[in-house]
Amino acid sequence: MAQQQERSQQQADERERRERDAERARNWADEAAEARTADDPRAMAPRDAGGRPSNGRQF
């Protein structure tokens, strides 16, 4: 019985931690959605060194 309660508490703690992490884990799309104007740098996709839109390092 005690193991079941402990497991239930651990699951609840894990769920709560994931919800908090999701609130903190904002990506560039979230920032762009909040940008007020088109010239706001947050409204654009990330750019590479050449100025082209980029989603990260290409393999």
Buried (B, 14 or more C-beta within 10 A) or exposed (E): EEEEEEEEEEEEEEEEEEEEEEEEEEEEEEBBEEEEEEEEEEBBEEEEEEEEEEEEEEE
